[in-house]
């Protein structure tokens, strides 16, 4: 969709602004996104942006939409079949995680935001169509897709931020986890018996294992919906 033309740059579009906002988010995070910086990114004066967007919130809507560019729930040659539902949904979730991790610095823009534009509509349509072909009813399709997609977004958001101040100081993720494990294990056992006993389990699994555990539980729930029959 083309935006209105500006006096300073007649070829500027809302897609240009979306891409510029996403680049800024990936470089500087949400705090670095300003109308002035986006204007500089596309080579216009800040006032020119107001032909296209009213404020920073609209810029965030555009950036959130741009973040969906390139996400495809299933490989193009994969045809969903009802008996294959669990593997299809798992594949789509894993592909979404990988896609968002490629934009980890910007993924926070999705938290709580649902303003689908031209780039999000295709992936959403494919996701809903996949679930319908896999045998889910209308309401279960809508709520099931929402649940899985929001969970994946939240998981990636958790992955994308430093685990603790140790990482900010330059520690690797493994070193930060080891420090947390040590701190838990050294707590007074009489006051925190479960935290001490579970120190290894709480800090042991890697993020892939944690993701697969949560995904399996979500799929168990979706499976129960399918077993309940049509709506």
C-alpha positions as CSV (number, residue, x, y, z in Angstrom):
1,X,0.0,0.0,0.0
2,X,1.5,3.3,-1.0
3,X,1.6,6.2,1.4
4,X,0.8,9.8,0.5
5,X,3.6,11.7,-1.1
6,X,5.7,14.1,0.8
7,X,7.1,17.4,-0.3
8,X,10.7,16.3,0.3
9,X,10.5,12.8,-1.1
10,X,7.7,12.0,-3.6
11,X,8.6,8.3,-3.6
12,X,8.4,7.7,0.2
13,X,5.8,5.1,1.2
14,X,4.5,3.7,4.5
15,X,6.4,0.5,3.6
16,X,9.6,2.6,3.5
17,X,8.8,3.9,7.0
18,X,8.0,0.4,8.2
19,X,11.3,-0.9,7.0
20,X,13.2,2.1,8.5
21,X,11.4,1.7,11.8
22,X,12.3,-2.0,11.9
23,X,15.9,-1.3,11.2
24,X,16.1,1.2,14.0
25,X,14.4,-1.3,16.4
26,X,16.9,-3.9,15.5
27,X,19.8,-1.6,16.0
28,X,18.7,0.4,19.1
29,X,15.6,-1.3,20.5
30,X,12.2,0.4,21.3
31,X,13.8,3.3,23.1
32,X,15.8,4.2,20.0
33,X,12.7,4.6,17.8
34,X,11.8,8.2,17.3
35,X,10.1,10.1,14.5
36,X,13.2,12.1,14.1
37,X,15.5,9.1,13.7
38,X,13.1,7.4,11.3
39,X,13.0,10.5,9.2
40,X,16.8,10.6,9.1
41,X,16.8,6.9,8.2
42,X,14.7,7.6,5.0
43,X,16.3,11.0,4.3
44,X,13.5,13.4,5.0
45,X,12.6,16.0,7.6
46,X,10.6,14.7,10.5
47,X,7.6,16.9,9.6
48,X,7.3,14.9,6.3
49,X,6.5,11.7,8.3
50,X,3.1,13.2,9.4
51,X,1.8,12.7,5.9
52,X,2.0,9.0,6.6
53,X,1.8,8.4,10.3
54,X,0.4,10.5,13.2
55,X,2.8,9.5,16.0
56,X,5.2,6.9,17.3
57,X,2.5,4.4,18.0
58,X,1.6,4.2,14.3
59,X,5.3,3.7,13.5
60,X,5.3,0.8,16.0
61,X,2.2,-0.6,14.2
62,X,4.1,-0.4,10.9
63,X,7.2,-2.0,12.4
64,X,5.2,-4.8,14.0
65,X,3.6,-5.5,10.6
66,X,7.0,-5.5,8.8
67,X,8.3,-8.0,11.3
68,X,6.1,-10.7,9.7
69,X,7.7,-10.3,6.3
70,X,9.1,-13.6,5.2
71,X,7.4,-15.8,7.8
72,X,5.8,-18.9,6.1
73,X,4.1,-21.4,8.5
74,X,4.9,-24.5,6.5
75,X,7.4,-25.2,3.7
76,X,5.8,-24.4,0.3
77,X,5.7,-28.0,-0.7
78,X,4.0,-29.2,2.5
79,X,0.3,-30.0,2.2
80,X,-1.4,-30.2,5.6
81,X,-3.4,-33.4,6.2
82,X,-5.7,-33.9,9.2
83,X,-3.7,-36.9,10.5
84,X,-0.6,-34.9,10.3
85,X,-1.9,-32.0,12.5
86,X,0.5,-32.2,15.4
87,X,3.6,-32.2,13.3
88,X,2.2,-29.4,11.1
89,X,1.4,-27.1,14.1
90,X,4.8,-27.9,15.7
91,X,6.6,-27.1,12.4
92,X,4.8,-23.7,12.1
93,X,5.6,-22.9,15.7
94,X,9.3,-23.8,15.3
95,X,9.5,-21.7,12.1
96,X,7.9,-18.8,13.8
97,X,10.4,-19.0,16.6
98,X,13.3,-19.1,14.2
99,X,11.9,-16.2,12.2
100,X,11.4,-14.0,15.3
101,X,14.9,-14.9,16.6
102,X,16.3,-13.5,13.4
103,X,14.8,-10.2,14.5
104,X,15.4,-10.7,18.2
105,X,16.3,-7.0,18.9
106,X,13.0,-5.9,17.5
107,X,10.6,-8.6,18.7
108,X,9.5,-6.6,21.7
109,X,7.4,-4.5,19.4
110,X,5.0,-7.4,19.1
111,X,4.2,-7.6,22.8
112,X,0.6,-6.8,23.2
113,X,0.3,-5.3,19.7
114,X,-2.2,-6.6,17.1
115,X,-2.5,-4.2,14.2
116,X,-2.1,-6.5,11.2
117,X,-1.2,-4.8,7.9
118,X,-0.3,-6.0,4.5
119,X,2.7,-8.1,5.5
120,X,1.0,-9.9,8.4
121,X,-2.2,-10.8,6.6
122,X,-0.6,-13.4,4.4
123,X,1.0,-15.4,7.2
124,X,-2.2,-15.1,9.3
125,X,-4.3,-16.3,6.4
126,X,-2.0,-19.3,5.9
127,X,-2.0,-20.2,9.5
128,X,-5.7,-20.1,9.8
129,X,-6.1,-22.0,6.6
130,X,-3.7,-24.7,7.8
131,X,-5.6,-25.2,11.0
132,X,-8.9,-25.4,9.2
133,X,-7.5,-28.0,6.8
134,X,-6.2,-29.9,9.8
135,X,-9.7,-30.3,11.2
136,X,-10.1,-27.5,13.7
137,X,-13.4,-25.7,13.9
138,X,-13.7,-21.9,13.5
139,X,-13.4,-20.9,17.2
140,X,-10.7,-23.4,17.9
141,X,-8.8,-22.2,14.9
142,X,-8.9,-18.6,16.0
143,X,-8.1,-19.2,19.7
144,X,-5.7,-22.0,19.0
145,X,-3.7,-19.9,16.6
146,X,-3.7,-17.0,19.0
147,X,-2.5,-19.1,21.9
148,X,0.4,-20.8,20.0
149,X,1.5,-17.5,18.3
150,X,1.4,-15.5,21.5
151,X,3.2,-18.2,23.4
152,X,6.0,-18.4,20.8
153,X,6.3,-14.6,20.8
154,X,6.6,-14.5,24.6
155,X,9.1,-17.3,24.5
156,X,11.3,-15.5,22.0
157,X,10.9,-12.3,24.0
158,X,12.2,-14.2,27.0
159,X,15.2,-15.4,24.9
160,X,15.9,-12.0,23.4
161,X,16.6,-10.1,26.6
162,X,19.7,-10.6,28.9
163,X,19.0,-13.2,31.6
164,X,20.6,-11.1,34.3
165,X,23.0,-8.3,34.9
166,X,25.8,-10.8,34.5
167,X,25.2,-10.9,30.8
168,X,25.1,-7.1,30.6
169,X,28.6,-7.2,32.2
170,X,29.8,-9.5,29.4
171,X,29.1,-13.0,30.7
172,X,28.0,-15.6,28.2
173,X,24.5,-17.1,28.6
174,X,26.1,-20.3,29.9
175,X,28.1,-18.4,32.5
176,X,25.0,-16.4,33.6
177,X,23.1,-19.7,34.0
178,X,25.9,-21.2,36.0
179,X,26.0,-18.1,38.3
180,X,22.2,-18.4,38.8
181,X,22.5,-22.1,39.6
182,X,25.2,-21.5,42.1
183,X,23.2,-18.7,43.8
184,X,20.2,-21.0,44.1
185,X,22.2,-23.9,45.4
186,X,23.8,-21.7,48.1
187,X,20.5,-20.5,49.5
188,X,19.6,-21.5,53.1
189,X,18.0,-25.0,52.6
190,X,15.9,-24.6,55.7
191,X,14.2,-21.5,54.2
192,X,14.2,-22.4,50.5
193,X,14.3,-26.2,50.4
194,X,12.6,-26.5,46.9
195,X,14.7,-23.8,45.3
196,X,17.9,-25.5,46.6
197,X,16.8,-29.0,45.6
198,X,15.7,-27.9,42.1
199,X,18.6,-25.6,41.3
200,X,19.9,-28.0,38.7
201,X,16.5,-28.6,37.1
202,X,15.6,-24.9,37.0
203,X,18.8,-24.0,35.3
204,X,19.7,-27.2,33.4
205,X,17.5,-27.4,30.3
206,X,18.7,-25.4,27.3
207,X,16.2,-23.1,25.5
208,X,15.5,-25.6,22.8
209,X,14.5,-28.2,25.4
210,X,12.3,-25.6,27.2
211,X,10.6,-24.6,23.9
212,X,9.9,-28.2,23.0
213,X,8.5,-29.0,26.5
214,X,6.1,-26.0,26.3
215,X,5.1,-26.7,22.7
216,X,4.3,-30.3,23.5
217,X,2.0,-29.2,26.3
218,X,0.2,-26.7,24.0
219,X,-0.2,-29.5,21.4
220,X,-1.6,-31.8,24.0
221,X,-4.3,-29.2,24.7
222,X,-5.1,-28.7,21.0
223,X,-5.3,-32.4,20.6
224,X,-7.9,-32.5,23.4
225,X,-10.0,-30.0,21.4
226,X,-9.8,-32.2,18.3
227,X,-10.8,-35.3,20.2
228,X,-13.9,-33.4,21.5
229,X,-15.2,-33.3,17.9
230,X,-16.6,-30.5,15.7
231,X,-17.9,-27.3,17.3
